[in-house]
Amino acid sequence: MATLWNQLPIKLPAQFGEQTLLATAFYISGYIYHKTDLKDTYPHIIESALFIVPAIAAIYTSLGMDCKGSIVWLYYVIAICGTIATMQLSKWLSSTRIASLLSYIGNKTLYILTFHFLSFKLVSYIYIKYNHLPLDNLAQFPVLEITNSWMWIIYGVVGIGFPLLTWEVSQCFSLKIKALIGK
């Protein structure tokens, strides 16, 4: 219906637009995926290879939930490939040793969310000082506009690592203070 929206002989209320119908298709697909053996039929490596489809689409197209007409099918297929790949990769990762690290990071999401922008400023400040740039560049938000293409890795690691380190240090101080007060 989302594909044929503009060709329908009747006009439905705006609440039943293409995006709503597409979201419903995703919801139904998730229900079917959950109820079938499809998720256990193929090896993880094959399903994880489905990441190739959305990766190629991201390079060559600019599809989004607001697509119209026959492109809705293309968006749906690409999105389903990415969703299944993400679920399979998550399932596989949960059986590896990295799962405990991901769980730890996930449990500290709010703390990371609170302090990641401050962490970005730390990275930006170091980059500015190292490259002898004007300190006024620090006002750029959320990160420096012009950096090397690999800087997203540094921003990502520091944006997660610095808040976690801050949390661990604050917990150590908190325990020491409680121990001192308790004595």
OpenMM code with the backbone's topology and positions (N, CA, C; nanometers):
from openmm import Vec3, app, unit

residues = "MET ALA THR LEU TRP ASN GLN LEU PRO ILE LYS LEU PRO ALA GLN PHE GLY GLU GLN THR LEU LEU ALA THR ALA PHE TYR ILE SER GLY TYR ILE TYR HIS LYS THR ASP LEU LYS ASP THR TYR PRO HIS ILE ILE GLU SER ALA LEU PHE ILE VAL PRO ALA ILE ALA ALA ILE TYR THR SER LEU GLY MET ASP CYS LYS GLY SER ILE VAL TRP LEU TYR TYR VAL ILE ALA ILE CYS GLY THR ILE ALA THR MET GLN LEU SER LYS TRP LEU SER SER THR ARG ILE ALA SER LEU LEU SER TYR ILE GLY ASN LYS THR LEU TYR ILE LEU THR PHE HIS PHE LEU SER PHE LYS LEU VAL SER TYR ILE TYR ILE LYS TYR ASN HIS LEU PRO LEU ASP ASN LEU ALA GLN PHE PRO VAL LEU GLU ILE THR ASN SER TRP MET TRP ILE ILE TYR GLY VAL VAL GLY ILE GLY PHE PRO LEU LEU THR TRP GLU VAL SER GLN CYS PHE SER LEU LYS ILE LYS ALA LEU ILE GLY LYS".split()
positions = [
    Vec3(0.0821, -0.1198, 0.0000),
    Vec3(0.0000, 0.0000, 0.0000),
    Vec3(0.0861, 0.1255, 0.0000),
    Vec3(0.2018, 0.1200, 0.0700),
    Vec3(0.2891, 0.2373, 0.0730),
    Vec3(0.3417, 0.2688, -0.0670),
    Vec3(0.3652, 0.1635, -0.1461),
    Vec3(0.4138, 0.1829, -0.2826),
    Vec3(0.3078, 0.2457, -0.3713),
    Vec3(0.1822, 0.2063, -0.3514),
    Vec3(0.0723, 0.2520, -0.4368),
    Vec3(-0.0054, 0.3684, -0.3763),
    Vec3(0.0474, 0.4327, -0.2769),
    Vec3(-0.0232, 0.5373, -0.2041),
    Vec3(-0.0857, 0.6422, -0.2952),
    Vec3(-0.0095, 0.6924, -0.3893),
    Vec3(-0.0594, 0.7997, -0.4760),
    Vec3(-0.1599, 0.7503, -0.5799),
    Vec3(-0.1656, 0.6196, -0.6041),
    Vec3(-0.2589, 0.5651, -0.7023),
    Vec3(-0.3892, 0.5132, -0.6409),
    Vec3(-0.4029, 0.5226, -0.5103),
    Vec3(-0.5247, 0.4736, -0.4459),
    Vec3(-0.6447, 0.5567, -0.4916),
    Vec3(-0.7588, 0.4915, -0.5179),
    Vec3(-0.8766, 0.5656, -0.5636),
    Vec3(-0.9405, 0.6505, -0.4532),
    Vec3(-0.9076, 0.6211, -0.3295),
    Vec3(-0.9607, 0.7005, -0.2180),
    Vec3(-0.8445, 0.7664, -0.1451),
    Vec3(-0.8721, 0.8731, -0.0782),
    Vec3(-0.7702, 0.9417, 0.0004),
    Vec3(-0.7900, 0.9071, 0.1475),
    Vec3(-0.6884, 0.8470, 0.2047),
    Vec3(-0.6923, 0.8117, 0.3458),
    Vec3(-0.6427, 0.9290, 0.4293),
    Vec3(-0.6801, 0.9331, 0.5573),
    Vec3(-0.6306, 1.0405, 0.6442),
    Vec3(-0.4770, 1.0394, 0.6497),
    Vec3(-0.4205, 1.1521, 0.6807),
    Vec3(-0.2749, 1.1676, 0.6823),
    Vec3(-0.2061, 1.0689, 0.7773),
    Vec3(-0.2761, 1.0270, 0.8816),
    Vec3(-0.2184, 0.9320, 0.9764),
    Vec3(-0.1859, 0.7982, 0.9103),
    Vec3(-0.2461, 0.7704, 0.7971),
    Vec3(-0.2224, 0.6459, 0.7255),
    Vec3(-0.1340, 0.6685, 0.6035),
    Vec3(-0.0406, 0.7612, 0.6129),
    Vec3(0.0475, 0.7938, 0.5017),
    Vec3(0.1494, 0.6850, 0.4745),
    Vec3(0.2341, 0.7106, 0.3754),
    Vec3(0.3340, 0.6133, 0.3330),
    Vec3(0.4259, 0.5702, 0.4474),
    Vec3(0.4666, 0.6664, 0.5299),
    Vec3(0.5570, 0.6336, 0.6391),
    Vec3(0.4910, 0.5415, 0.7409),
    Vec3(0.3655, 0.5658, 0.7711),
    Vec3(0.2933, 0.4810, 0.8654),
    Vec3(0.2780, 0.3405, 0.8096),
    Vec3(0.2431, 0.3321, 0.6817),
    Vec3(0.2274, 0.2006, 0.6191),
    Vec3(0.3610, 0.1270, 0.6108),
    Vec3(0.4678, 0.1987, 0.5831),
    Vec3(0.6000, 0.1375, 0.5784),
    Vec3(0.6419, 0.0905, 0.7182),
    Vec3(0.6161, 0.1714, 0.8181),
    Vec3(0.6470, 0.1316, 0.9558),
    Vec3(0.5681, 0.0068, 0.9940),
    Vec3(0.4439, -0.0012, 0.9493),
    Vec3(0.3619, -0.1201, 0.9753),
    Vec3(0.4227, -0.2426, 0.9084),
    Vec3(0.4727, -0.2248, 0.7868),
    Vec3(0.5378, -0.3362, 0.7163),
    Vec3(0.6599, -0.3845, 0.7952),
    Vec3(0.7368, -0.2933, 0.8521),
    Vec3(0.8522, -0.3325, 0.9333),
    Vec3(0.8075, -0.4062, 1.0590),
    Vec3(0.7033, -0.3566, 1.1199),
    Vec3(0.6503, -0.4206, 1.2401),
    Vec3(0.6052, -0.5635, 1.2096),
    Vec3(0.5313, -0.5802, 1.1029),
    Vec3(0.4833, -0.7130, 1.0638),
    Vec3(0.6007, -0.8040, 1.0278),
    Vec3(0.6997, -0.7494, 0.9594),
    Vec3(0.8181, -0.8280, 0.9233),
    Vec3(0.8911, -0.8775, 1.0474),
    Vec3(0.9015, -0.7930, 1.1483),
    Vec3(0.9641, -0.8336, 1.2733),
    Vec3(0.8877, -0.9457, 1.3408),
    Vec3(0.7563, -0.9361, 1.3372),
    Vec3(0.6726, -1.0413, 1.3953),
    Vec3(0.6938, -1.1735, 1.3216),
    Vec3(0.6943, -1.1685, 1.1900),
    Vec3(0.7149, -1.2900, 1.1093),
    Vec3(0.8545, -1.3464, 1.1342),
    Vec3(0.9544, -1.2611, 1.1379),
    Vec3(1.0921, -1.3042, 1.1620),
    Vec3(1.1030, -1.3745, 1.2968),
    Vec3(1.0374, -1.3188, 1.3961),
    Vec3(1.0415, -1.3760, 1.5307),
    Vec3(0.9724, -1.5127, 1.5361),
    Vec3(0.8662, -1.5283, 1.4597),
    Vec3(0.7861, -1.6512, 1.4655),
    Vec3(0.8380, -1.7635, 1.3749),
    Vec3(0.9293, -1.7352, 1.2838),
    Vec3(0.9770, -1.8384, 1.1910),
    Vec3(1.1136, -1.8909, 1.2327),
    Vec3(1.1546, -1.9986, 1.1657),
    Vec3(1.2861, -2.0565, 1.1891),
    Vec3(1.3931, -1.9883, 1.1048),
    Vec3(1.3550, -1.8877, 1.0285),
    Vec3(1.4484, -1.8198, 0.9398),
    Vec3(1.5732, -1.7740, 1.0133),
    Vec3(1.5545, -1.7271, 1.1355),
    Vec3(1.6681, -1.6716, 1.2088),
    Vec3(1.7696, -1.7782, 1.2500),
    Vec3(1.7315, -1.9050, 1.2497),
    Vec3(1.8235, -2.0112, 1.2890),
    Vec3(1.8673, -2.0981, 1.1713),
    Vec3(1.8217, -2.0657, 1.0522),
    Vec3(1.8475, -2.1494, 0.9354),
    Vec3(1.9866, -2.1291, 0.8771),
    Vec3(2.0339, -2.0073, 0.8716),
    Vec3(2.1579, -1.9762, 0.8024),
    Vec3(2.2705, -1.9459, 0.9002),
    Vec3(2.3936, -1.9763, 0.8597),
    Vec3(2.5072, -1.9415, 0.9466),
    Vec3(2.5171, -1.7909, 0.9661),
    Vec3(2.5723, -1.7520, 1.0781),
    Vec3(2.5841, -1.6092, 1.1113),
    Vec3(2.6614, -1.5326, 1.0053),
    Vec3(2.7610, -1.5935, 0.9484),
    Vec3(2.8445, -1.5217, 0.8527),
    Vec3(2.7644, -1.4814, 0.7287),
    Vec3(2.6723, -1.5658, 0.6850),
    Vec3(2.5913, -1.5335, 0.5669),
    Vec3(2.4962, -1.4190, 0.5989),
    Vec3(2.4306, -1.4273, 0.7142),
    Vec3(2.3368, -1.3212, 0.7499),
    Vec3(2.4096, -1.1907, 0.7808),
    Vec3(2.5274, -1.1989, 0.8393),
    Vec3(2.6049, -1.0776, 0.8649),
    Vec3(2.6527, -1.0148, 0.7344),
    Vec3(2.6690, -1.0968, 0.6313),
    Vec3(2.7086, -1.0444, 0.5002),
    Vec3(2.6000, -0.9553, 0.4410),
    Vec3(2.4798, -0.9626, 0.4959),
    Vec3(2.3721, -0.8748, 0.4500),
    Vec3(2.4046, -0.7272, 0.4744),
    Vec3(2.5073, -0.6986, 0.5549),
    Vec3(2.5510, -0.5599, 0.5751),
    Vec3(2.5992, -0.4978, 0.4452),
    Vec3(2.6403, -0.5815, 0.3511),
    Vec3(2.6912, -0.5313, 0.2235),
    Vec3(2.5819, -0.4542, 0.1491),
    Vec3(2.4597, -0.5024, 0.1539),
    Vec3(2.3488, -0.4380, 0.0814),
    Vec3(2.3265, -0.2943, 0.1293),
    Vec3(2.3047, -0.2699, 0.2603),
    Vec3(2.2858, -0.1298, 0.3018),
    Vec3(2.4130, -0.0459, 0.2880),
    Vec3(2.5296, -0.1091, 0.2985),
    Vec3(2.6542, -0.0328, 0.2831),
    Vec3(2.6659, 0.0213, 0.1414),
    Vec3(2.6388, -0.0620, 0.0430),
    Vec3(2.6438, -0.0177, -0.0968),
    Vec3(2.5349, 0.0864, -0.1222),
    Vec3(2.4160, 0.0625, -0.0687),
    Vec3(2.3056, 0.1581, -0.0870),
    Vec3(2.3392, 0.2930, -0.0251),
    Vec3(2.4069, 0.2931, 0.0893),
    Vec3(2.4430, 0.4194, 0.1549),
    Vec3(2.5415, 0.4999, 0.0713),
    Vec3(2.6252, 0.4301, -0.0029),
    Vec3(2.7238, 0.4984, -0.0868),
    Vec3(2.6576, 0.5603, -0.2099),
    Vec3(2.5645, 0.4875, -0.2714),
    Vec3(2.5108, 0.5290, -0.4012),
    Vec3(2.3716, 0.5907, -0.3987),
    Vec3(2.3015, 0.5856, -0.2857),
    Vec3(2.1668, 0.6424, -0.2798),
    Vec3(2.1512, 0.7262, -0.1531),
    Vec3(2.0421, 0.7975, -0.1461),
    Vec3(2.0097, 0.8715, -0.0236),
    Vec3(1.8661, 0.8404, 0.0153),
    Vec3(1.8406, 0.7115, 0.0339),
    Vec3(1.7054, 0.6681, 0.0700),
    Vec3(1.6764, 0.6981, 0.2161),
    Vec3(1.5488, 0.7163, 0.2453),
    Vec3(1.5063, 0.7381, 0.3824),
    Vec3(1.3616, 0.6955, 0.3986),
    Vec3(1.3152, 0.7009, 0.5203),
    Vec3(1.1789, 0.6606, 0.5526),
    Vec3(1.0761, 0.7457, 0.4785),
    Vec3(1.1161, 0.8607, 0.4279),
    Vec3(1.0226, 0.9490, 0.3591),
    Vec3(1.0180, 0.9251, 0.2078),
    Vec3(1.0747, 0.8119, 0.1613),
    Vec3(1.0735, 0.7844, 0.0173),
    Vec3(0.9311, 0.7594, -0.0312),
    Vec3(0.9115, 0.7766, -0.1600),
    Vec3(0.7767, 0.7697, -0.2177),
    Vec3(0.7742, 0.6716, -0.3343),
    Vec3(0.6550, 0.6244, -0.3660),
    Vec3(0.6328, 0.5425, -0.4854),
    Vec3(0.7056, 0.4097, -0.4829),
    Vec3(0.7553, 0.3708, -0.5995),
    Vec3(0.8158, 0.2391, -0.6131),
    Vec3(0.9483, 0.2270, -0.5380),
    Vec3(1.0076, 0.3364, -0.4987),
    Vec3(1.1335, 0.3316, -0.4242),
    Vec3(1.1115, 0.2767, -0.2835),
    Vec3(0.9888, 0.2778, -0.2359),
    Vec3(0.9569, 0.2247, -0.1035),
    Vec3(1.0022, 0.0796, -0.0930),
    Vec3(0.9796, 0.0013, -0.1981),
    Vec3(1.0212, -0.1397, -0.1971),
    Vec3(1.1716, -0.1526, -0.1817),
    Vec3(1.2452, -0.0700, -0.2541),
    Vec3(1.3913, -0.0725, -0.2465),
    Vec3(1.4366, -0.0387, -0.1054),
    Vec3(1.3797, 0.0663, -0.0491),
    Vec3(1.4143, 0.1051, 0.0879),
    Vec3(1.3821, -0.0073, 0.1856),
    Vec3(1.2668, -0.0687, 0.1694),
    Vec3(1.2236, -0.1767, 0.2581),
    Vec3(1.3224, -0.2933, 0.2540),
    Vec3(1.3608, -0.3366, 0.1354),
    Vec3(1.4527, -0.4499, 0.1200),
    Vec3(1.5885, -0.4164, 0.1821),
    Vec3(1.6387, -0.2978, 0.1550),
    Vec3(1.7682, -0.2575, 0.2090),
    Vec3(1.7624, -0.2499, 0.3616),
    Vec3(1.6570, -0.1925, 0.4136),
    Vec3(1.6425, -0.1797, 0.5588),
    Vec3(1.6287, -0.3157, 0.6264),
    Vec3(1.5548, -0.4061, 0.5659),
    Vec3(1.5391, -0.5405, 0.6226),
    Vec3(1.6731, -0.6136, 0.6223),
    Vec3(1.7494, -0.6010, 0.5142),
    Vec3(1.8829, -0.6624, 0.5098),
    Vec3(1.9691, -0.6113, 0.6244),
    Vec3(1.9711, -0.4810, 0.6442),
    Vec3(2.0503, -0.4227, 0.7523),
    Vec3(2.0012, -0.4644, 0.8897),
    Vec3(1.8701, -0.4745, 0.9056),
    Vec3(1.8131, -0.5144, 1.0346),
    Vec3(1.8480, -0.6586, 1.0682),
    Vec3(1.8306, -0.7492, 0.9722),
    Vec3(1.8637, -0.8903, 0.9960),
    Vec3(2.0136, -0.9047, 1.0240),
    Vec3(2.0951, -0.8348, 0.9466),
    Vec3(2.2399, -0.8412, 0.9684),
    Vec3(2.2764, -0.7920, 1.1082),
    Vec3(2.2150, -0.6821, 1.1523),
    Vec3(2.2432, -0.6280, 1.2856),
    Vec3(2.2002, -0.7263, 1.3942),
    Vec3(2.0843, -0.7873, 1.3776),
    Vec3(2.0360, -0.8835, 1.4766),
    Vec3(2.1278, -1.0061, 1.4826),
    Vec3(2.1712, -1.0544, 1.3671),
    Vec3(2.2583, -1.1710, 1.3645),
    Vec3(2.3964, -1.1386, 1.4214),
    Vec3(2.4473, -1.0216, 1.3884),
    Vec3(2.5765, -0.9808, 1.4435),
    Vec3(2.5661, -0.9676, 1.5956),
    Vec3(2.4563, -0.9110, 1.6435),
    Vec3(2.4352, -0.8976, 1.7880),
    Vec3(2.4264, -1.0340, 1.8550),
    Vec3(2.3568, -1.1265, 1.7905),
    Vec3(2.3435, -1.2624, 1.8444),
    Vec3(2.4799, -1.3292, 1.8532),
    Vec3(2.5591, -1.3126, 1.7477),
    Vec3(2.6925, -1.3713, 1.7473),
    Vec3(2.7812, -1.3052, 1.8531),
    Vec3(2.7772, -1.1713, 1.8617),
    Vec3(2.8597, -1.0999, 1.9587),
    Vec3(2.8252, -1.1379, 2.1019),
    Vec3(2.6986, -1.1716, 2.1270),
    Vec3(2.6579, -1.2070, 2.2631),
    Vec3(2.7227, -1.3363, 2.3103),
    Vec3(2.7745, -1.4167, 2.2178),
    Vec3(2.8402, -1.5412, 2.2568),
    Vec3(2.9926, -1.5268, 2.2593),
    Vec3(3.0435, -1.4063, 2.2434),
    Vec3(3.1878, -1.3852, 2.2450),
    Vec3(3.2295, -1.3154, 2.3742),
    Vec3(3.3605, -1.3021, 2.3919),
    Vec3(3.4113, -1.2378, 2.5131),
    Vec3(3.3881, -1.0875, 2.5135),
    Vec3(3.3633, -1.0292, 2.3981),
    Vec3(3.3392, -0.8848, 2.3904),
    Vec3(3.2020, -0.8478, 2.4472),
    Vec3(3.1166, -0.9473, 2.4670),
    Vec3(2.9810, -0.9214, 2.5173),
    Vec3(2.9834, -0.8516, 2.6530),
    Vec3(3.0754, -0.8909, 2.7405),
    Vec3(3.0795, -0.8276, 2.8731),
    Vec3(3.1203, -0.6802, 2.8625),
    Vec3(3.2128, -0.6489, 2.7696),
    Vec3(3.2501, -0.5098, 2.7482),
    Vec3(3.1326, -0.4292, 2.6941),
    Vec3(3.0634, -0.4852, 2.5951),
    Vec3(2.9475, -0.4165, 2.5384),
    Vec3(2.8372, -0.3993, 2.6422),
    Vec3(2.8202, -0.4978, 2.7284),
    Vec3(2.7206, -0.4876, 2.8358),
    Vec3(2.7593, -0.3771, 2.9338),
    Vec3(2.8863, -0.3707, 2.9685),
    Vec3(2.9352, -0.2656, 3.0587),
    Vec3(2.9100, -0.1275, 2.9979),
    Vec3(2.9465, -0.1114, 2.8710),
    Vec3(2.9250, 0.0167, 2.8032),
    Vec3(2.7755, 0.0477, 2.7962),
    Vec3(2.6953, -0.0523, 2.7652),
    Vec3(2.5506, -0.0322, 2.7577),
    Vec3(2.4895, 0.0092, 2.8900),
    Vec3(2.5412, -0.0449, 2.9994),
    Vec3(2.4902, -0.0083, 3.1322),
    Vec3(2.5285, 0.1334, 3.1726),
    Vec3(2.6267, 0.1897, 3.1058),
    Vec3(2.6716, 0.3264, 3.1367),
    Vec3(2.6303, 0.4254, 3.0276),
    Vec3(2.5303, 0.3913, 2.9488),
    Vec3(2.4887, 0.4744, 2.8365),
    Vec3(2.4502, 0.6156, 2.8792),
    Vec3(2.3759, 0.6290, 2.9845),
    Vec3(2.3329, 0.7616, 3.0290),
    Vec3(2.4529, 0.8471, 3.0686),
    Vec3(2.5486, 0.7865, 3.1363),
    Vec3(2.6690, 0.8598, 3.1755),
    Vec3(2.7482, 0.9022, 3.0521),
    Vec3(2.7590, 0.8120, 2.9539),
    Vec3(2.8288, 0.8446, 2.8287),
    Vec3(2.7550, 0.9572, 2.7576),
    Vec3(2.6245, 0.9471, 2.7507),
    Vec3(2.5431, 1.0499, 2.6856),
    Vec3(2.5623, 1.1861, 2.7525),
    Vec3(2.5752, 1.1853, 2.8831),
    Vec3(2.5904, 1.3092, 2.9575),
    Vec3(2.7242, 1.3779, 2.9288),
    Vec3(2.8309, 1.3001, 2.9151),
    Vec3(2.9646, 1.3586, 2.9076),
    Vec3(3.0353, 1.3459, 2.7729),
    Vec3(2.9697, 1.2929, 2.6702),
    Vec3(3.0418, 1.2736, 2.5441),
    Vec3(3.0747, 1.4055, 2.4748),
    Vec3(2.9880, 1.5064, 2.4846),
    Vec3(3.0202, 1.6348, 2.4220),
    Vec3(3.1413, 1.7002, 2.4886),
    Vec3(3.1504, 1.6893, 2.6189),
    Vec3(3.2674, 1.7413, 2.6903),
    Vec3(3.3931, 1.6667, 2.6442),
    Vec3(3.3812, 1.5377, 2.6237),
    Vec3(3.4935, 1.4578, 2.5743),
    Vec3(3.5341, 1.5022, 2.4343),
    Vec3(3.4361, 1.5336, 2.3508),
    Vec3(3.4665, 1.5825, 2.2160),
    Vec3(3.5473, 1.7116, 2.2234),
    Vec3(3.5129, 1.7974, 2.3191),
    Vec3(3.5856, 1.9246, 2.3339),
    Vec3(3.7312, 1.8988, 2.3737),
    Vec3(3.7544, 1.7980, 2.4554),
    Vec3(3.8902, 1.7612, 2.4934),
    Vec3(3.9710, 1.7200, 2.3702),
    Vec3(3.9125, 1.6360, 2.2861),
    Vec3(3.9785, 1.5931, 2.1621),
    Vec3(4.0037, 1.7137, 2.0719),
    Vec3(3.9027, 1.7973, 2.0560),
    Vec3(3.9165, 1.9156, 1.9712),
    Vec3(4.0270, 2.0072, 2.0219),
    Vec3(4.0328, 2.0264, 2.1545),
    Vec3(4.1349, 2.1125, 2.2131),
    Vec3(4.2750, 2.0592, 2.1839),
    Vec3(4.2938, 1.9294, 2.2016),
    Vec3(4.4249, 1.8688, 2.1743),
    Vec3(4.4595, 1.8822, 2.0262),
    Vec3(4.3624, 1.8601, 1.9395),
    Vec3(4.3840, 1.8732, 1.7946),
    Vec3(4.4224, 2.0168, 1.7587),
    Vec3(4.3533, 2.1118, 1.8185),
    Vec3(4.3816, 2.2538, 1.7925),
    Vec3(4.5237, 2.2890, 1.8382),
    Vec3(4.5611, 2.2480, 1.9573),
    Vec3(4.6938, 2.2780, 2.0099),
    Vec3(4.8030, 2.2102, 1.9264),
    Vec3(4.7805, 2.0832, 1.8904),
    Vec3(4.8801, 2.0075, 1.8139),
    Vec3(4.9019, 2.0675, 1.6745),
    Vec3(4.7959, 2.1169, 1.6133),
    Vec3(4.8038, 2.1718, 1.4777),
    Vec3(4.8176, 2.3239, 1.4751),
    Vec3(4.8361, 2.3845, 1.5913),
    Vec3(4.8566, 2.5299, 1.6030),
    Vec3(4.7443, 2.6087, 1.5341),
    Vec3(4.6226, 2.5682, 1.5625),
    Vec3(4.5048, 2.6357, 1.5076),
    Vec3(4.4549, 2.7391, 1.6082),
    Vec3(4.3758, 2.8357, 1.5634),
    Vec3(4.3194, 2.9340, 1.6572),
    Vec3(4.2256, 2.8665, 1.7578),
    Vec3(4.2354, 2.9085, 1.8815),
    Vec3(4.1520, 2.8510, 1.9882),
    Vec3(4.0032, 2.8764, 1.9643),
    Vec3(3.9705, 2.9761, 1.8823),
    Vec3(3.8299, 3.0044, 1.8490),
    Vec3(3.7620, 2.8840, 1.7834),
    Vec3(3.8386, 2.7955, 1.7219),
    Vec3(3.7814, 2.6764, 1.6584),
    Vec3(3.7133, 2.5842, 1.7585),
    Vec3(3.7492, 2.5980, 1.8849),
    Vec3(3.6885, 2.5148, 1.9883),
    Vec3(3.5383, 2.5403, 2.0007),
    Vec3(3.4916, 2.6535, 1.9512),
    Vec3(3.3489, 2.6875, 1.9562),
    Vec3(3.2665, 2.6058, 1.8556),
    Vec3(3.3319, 2.5390, 1.7623),
    Vec3(3.2577, 2.4576, 1.6650),
    Vec3(3.1907, 2.3420, 1.7384),
    Vec3(3.0684, 2.3120, 1.6989),
    Vec3(2.9889, 2.2134, 1.7726),
    Vec3(2.9314, 2.1109, 1.6769),
    Vec3(2.9316, 1.9851, 1.7113),
    Vec3(2.9850, 1.9211, 1.8315),
    Vec3(3.1338, 1.8883, 1.8212),
    Vec3(3.1854, 1.8790, 1.6966),
    Vec3(3.3273, 1.8513, 1.6753),
    Vec3(3.3825, 1.9539, 1.5775),
    Vec3(3.5125, 1.9521, 1.5580),
    Vec3(3.5738, 2.0425, 1.4616),
    Vec3(3.5240, 2.0118, 1.3212),
    Vec3(3.4946, 2.1155, 1.2460),
    Vec3(3.4403, 2.0967, 1.1115),
    Vec3(3.5433, 2.0390, 1.0163),
    Vec3(3.6664, 2.0843, 1.0264),
    Vec3(3.7702, 2.0392, 0.9343),
    Vec3(3.8762, 1.9640, 1.0134),
    Vec3(3.8773, 1.8323, 0.9963),
    Vec3(3.9792, 1.7475, 1.0577),
    Vec3(4.0161, 1.6386, 0.9573),
    Vec3(4.1061, 1.5538, 0.9974),
    Vec3(4.1400, 1.4393, 0.9134),
    Vec3(4.0229, 1.3418, 0.9112),
    Vec3(4.0137, 1.2627, 0.8063),
    Vec3(3.9002, 1.1712, 0.7912),
    Vec3(3.8975, 1.0627, 0.8983),
    Vec3(4.0087, 1.0332, 0.9604),
    Vec3(4.0145, 0.9288, 1.0620),
    Vec3(3.9807, 0.9792, 1.2023),
    Vec3(3.9591, 1.1075, 1.2179),
    Vec3(3.9350, 1.1640, 1.3515),
    Vec3(3.8068, 1.1126, 1.4165),
    Vec3(3.7120, 1.0630, 1.3384),
    Vec3(3.5892, 1.0100, 1.3985),
    Vec3(3.6220, 0.8940, 1.4924),
    Vec3(3.7284, 0.8209, 1.4636),
    Vec3(3.7688, 0.7088, 1.5499),
    Vec3(3.8135, 0.7642, 1.6856),
    Vec3(3.8950, 0.8688, 1.6825),
    Vec3(3.9430, 0.9301, 1.8074),
    Vec3(3.8258, 0.9883, 1.8858),
    Vec3(3.7384, 1.0625, 1.8162),
    Vec3(3.6211, 1.1185, 1.8836),
    Vec3(3.5362, 1.0071, 1.9450),
    Vec3(3.5191, 0.8982, 1.8724),
    Vec3(3.4379, 0.7872, 1.9227),
    Vec3(3.4978, 0.7204, 2.0449),
    Vec3(3.6269, 0.6881, 2.0376),
    Vec3(3.6936, 0.6210, 2.1494),
    Vec3(3.6963, 0.7110, 2.2731),
    Vec3(3.7329, 0.8369, 2.2544),
    Vec3(3.7391, 0.9292, 2.3680),
    Vec3(3.5974, 0.9622, 2.4168),
    Vec3(3.5028, 0.9752, 2.3245),
    Vec3(3.3647, 1.0060, 2.3606),
    Vec3(3.2997, 0.8975, 2.4447),
    Vec3(3.3489, 0.7760, 2.4320),
    Vec3(3.2998, 0.6653, 2.5158),
    Vec3(3.3941, 0.6424, 2.6330),
    Vec3(3.5255, 0.6409, 2.6039),
    Vec3(3.6247, 0.6072, 2.7060),
    Vec3(3.6380, 0.7082, 2.8187),
    Vec3(3.6399, 0.8375, 2.7849),
    Vec3(3.6562, 0.9402, 2.8882),
    Vec3(3.5402, 0.9407, 2.9881),
    Vec3(3.4137, 0.9350, 2.9440),
    Vec3(3.3052, 0.9266, 3.0429),
    Vec3(3.3137, 0.8008, 3.1297),
    Vec3(3.3548, 0.6880, 3.0704),
    Vec3(3.3678, 0.5656, 3.1502),
    Vec3(3.4809, 0.5780, 3.2518),
    Vec3(3.5914, 0.6365, 3.2097),
    Vec3(3.7036, 0.6584, 3.3018),
    Vec3(3.6624, 0.7533, 3.4139),
    Vec3(3.5912, 0.8594, 3.3790),
    Vec3(3.5418, 0.9539, 3.4786),
    Vec3(3.4491, 0.8847, 3.5770),
    Vec3(3.3627, 0.7978, 3.5275),
    Vec3(3.2705, 0.7244, 3.6148),
    Vec3(3.3474, 0.6341, 3.7098),
    Vec3(3.4465, 0.5608, 3.6573),
    Vec3(3.5251, 0.4702, 3.7419),
    Vec3(3.6005, 0.5467, 3.8498),
    Vec3(3.6622, 0.6593, 3.8127),
    Vec3(3.7361, 0.7403, 3.9102),
    Vec3(3.6420, 0.7957, 4.0165),
    Vec3(3.5254, 0.8440, 3.9733),
    Vec3(3.4288, 0.8975, 4.0711),
    Vec3(3.3797, 0.7877, 4.1649),
    Vec3(3.3645, 0.6659, 4.1156),
    Vec3(3.3220, 0.5544, 4.2008),
    Vec3(3.4304, 0.5196, 4.3025),
    Vec3(3.5577, 0.5240, 4.2604),
    Vec3(3.6682, 0.4969, 4.3534),
    Vec3(3.6719, 0.6008, 4.4647),
    Vec3(3.6585, 0.7292, 4.4264),
    Vec3(3.6570, 0.8358, 4.5268),
    Vec3(3.5363, 0.8210, 4.6184),
    Vec3(3.4236, 0.7868, 4.5637),
    Vec3(3.3025, 0.7690, 4.6434),
    Vec3(3.3207, 0.6573, 4.7453),
    Vec3(3.3792, 0.5470, 4.7036),
    Vec3(3.4023, 0.4351, 4.7955),
    Vec3(3.5025, 0.4731, 4.9040),
    Vec3(3.6060, 0.5487, 4.8679),
    Vec3(3.7054, 0.5916, 4.9668),
    Vec3(3.6444, 0.6869, 5.0681),
    Vec3(3.5603, 0.7782, 5.0197),
    Vec3(3.4944, 0.8732, 5.1095),
    Vec3(3.3993, 0.7998, 5.2024),
    Vec3(3.3238, 0.7042, 5.1486),
    Vec3(3.2343, 0.6248, 5.2339),
    Vec3(3.3125, 0.5452, 5.3379),
    Vec3(3.4268, 0.4950, 5.2979),
    Vec3(3.5101, 0.4192, 5.3925),
    Vec3(3.5632, 0.5096, 5.5018),
    Vec3(3.6033, 0.6325, 5.4664),
    Vec3(3.6514, 0.7267, 5.5662),
    Vec3(3.5418, 0.7709, 5.6606),
    Vec3(3.4247, 0.7954, 5.6078),
    Vec3(3.3131, 0.8388, 5.6897),
    Vec3(3.2649, 0.7241, 5.7787),
    Vec3(3.2678, 0.6055, 5.7238),
    Vec3(3.2216, 0.4878, 5.7982),
    Vec3(3.3117, 0.4512, 5.9140),
    Vec3(3.4386, 0.4915, 5.9118),
    Vec3(3.5325, 0.4571, 6.0188),
    Vec3(3.5150, 0.5431, 6.1346),
] * unit.nanometer
topology = app.Topology()
chain = topology.addChain("A")
for resn in residues:
    res = topology.addResidue(resn, chain)
    for name in ("N", "CA", "C"):
        topology.addAtom(name, app.Element.getBySymbol(name[0]), res)
